[in-house]
Amino acid sequence: MSAFDRITIHPEICLGQATIRGMRLTVSVVLKMMAAGQTKEDVLRAYPELELKDIEQALRYAAWLASEQTLPFPAA
């Protein structure tokens, strides 16, 4: 099993953004809902086609992306 087997990136779906299982539902939508204080249950109610494993993997994917080395913003 791939570490992110529920996360798909395809240039013809949502302009290449990471989506959940190829649906037109981006990982960022799920993350923004969670960041706004919504619970996993709230997200599942809003998007009944999702599964709990989808949300959990979206969170792990975000953590993985955040762990990548980034360059600081240039001083203004």
N, C-alpha and C positions, 0 to 999 in steps of 0.2 A: 504494500500500500504506500502510495506517495504521501509525503508529509502534508501536502495540500491538494488532495485528490478531489475536493469539492470546490476549489477555487479555479476558475478558468479565465483565460485571457485570450480573446480572439479579436483581431482588428475589425471585424465586421459586426461585432456585438458591443453596443455601448461605447463606440469609438475606442475600443481596445482597453477599456478600464477592466479591472478585476471584477468578475461577477461570480455569483453563486451558481454552480452547476450549469453554466451556460444560459441561465435565465436572464432576462433583462432586468435583473436586480443586482445592483452593484454592491460590492463589499462596503464601499464608503457610505451608502445609505444605511446599512445595518450599523456601522460604527457611529455614524452621526446620531442615530436614534439612541444608542447606548450612552453616548457622551452627553446627550441631553437629559439623561436620567431615566430613560425608558428601561424596563426590565426585559429579560429574555422572553418572558411570557407576553409582554406587550408587543414585542417584535413579531412573535409567532401569531398573535391575534391579527396584527396588521397585514401580515403576509402568510396566510395559511399554507401556501405551497412550500414554505421553509420547514426545515427540521431543526431540532435543537443542535444536532451535530454541525449544521451549516453555520449557525451563529458562533458556536465554540471555535470552529475552524477559522472563521473570519477574524475573531479576536486573536487567535494564535498567529495568523498571517500578519495582522497589524503589528504585533509584538516583534515578529521576525523582521519586518520592514524597518521598524524603529531601531532595531539593534544594528543595522547597517551603518558603516562609517559614513559620516557626512561632513562636508566642509562648512565652516562657520560663514554666516552672512558677512559680506564686506562692511567695514565700518562706514557709516554715513558721513 
